[in-house]
Amino acid sequence: MGNHLLSIGELEHQDIEELLNRARFYQSQSLYQSVLPATFQNRFVANLFLEPSTRTRFSFEVAEKRLGAQVLNFQANVSSLQKGETLYDTFKTLEAQGVDAVVIRLTEEGILKPLSQRLSLKIINAGEGKSEHPTQALLDLYTMKSYFNEIKGLRVAIVGDIKHSRVARSNTYLLQKLGAEIIYSGPQAFIANDLKGTYLPINEAIKQADVVMMLRIQFERQNEGRITSTESYREEYGFTEERLKLLQPHAIILHPAPVNRGVEMDDIVVEHQQSKIFEQIHNGVWIRMATIERALGGDRRWVSSSKVDEFGIKMNGFSGIS
């Protein structure tokens, strides 16, 4: 049987390392245009995106189809959810019809874990309110591992709307688990009291960081402390062209996207050689392939971890995650 992926906290170090190595294997297969066995051709995965999404939704769908799974794209606006059906009954219906796993994004928080305890199908959290987004954190880690041998001691600055960000939370939980040092920066109204770390002004945060992770302003989740001027936000908390001078030569820039260009980041920063935003998006497919394989309980015996070495493209540090 496979495993749910609801939160970063449920992953042990071995789980994280296995997911990264499987993602790297799948990326290597793509680079060499190898044909994967049809392991999942009779397995069904449903995508339930109850909030808007482009990158994550398509990334999961591409991943599922690369694995050969049968993909069902759920349309909430024409489903029985509109008639008052509970999410549990929707899941039970899919389970009864033979669906093996569900990828879900939703606004509510705290309901996926109770659901998972009542279902046989496996649940992958693709964004639960402002609480967690585990596959985003994993793909961010995967991207970091492309550039840094060790995560332990790495200084990661998370900048922007931290309070409303599930990306900030999942990354904090994952990176602190692996020994990284987290620096936060952003407006006072966007401080997250539930996250431990050092708060610094943005200029100092960029100066000190090995990784600068910019966040989207979550306009749709703001109640108090709403941003009224995007111009002033850019000047005070945005990664402007001027602030590129503060970036260390070895540092990289990340953003979960979509980017509000000219607000969180200037165009030149998004397109800068040290920006790895589109690389993150690319890496999301491989991480999500590994995640879906884990959920479906795929047989991994048909390829050993040493297979990656045969291609001569194994990443620095992928033999471990320390």
Secondary structure as UniProt FT lines:
FT   HELIX           8..10
FT   HELIX           13..31
FT   TURN            32..33
FT   TURN            39..42
FT   STRAND          44..49
FT   HELIX           55..66
FT   TURN            67..68
FT   STRAND          70..74
FT   HELIX           76..78
FT   HELIX           80..83
FT   HELIX           87..96
FT   TURN            97..98
FT   STRAND          101..106
FT   HELIX           112..116
FT   TURN            117..118
FT   STRAND          122..128
FT   TURN            129..131
FT   HELIX           134..145
FT   TURN            146..147
FT   TURN            152..153
FT   STRAND          155..159
FT   TURN            163..164
FT   HELIX           166..177
FT   TURN            178..179
FT   STRAND          181..185
FT   HELIX           188..190
FT   TURN            193..194
FT   STRAND          198..199
FT   HELIX           202..208
FT   STRAND          211..214
FT   HELIX           219..221
FT   HELIX           230..237
FT   HELIX           242..246
FT   TURN            249..250
FT   STRAND          252..254
FT   TURN            262..264
FT   HELIX           267..270
FT   TURN            273..274
FT   HELIX           277..296
FT   HELIX           300..302
FT   TURN            305..306
FT   HELIX           307..310
FT   TURN            311..312
FT   TURN            316..319
//
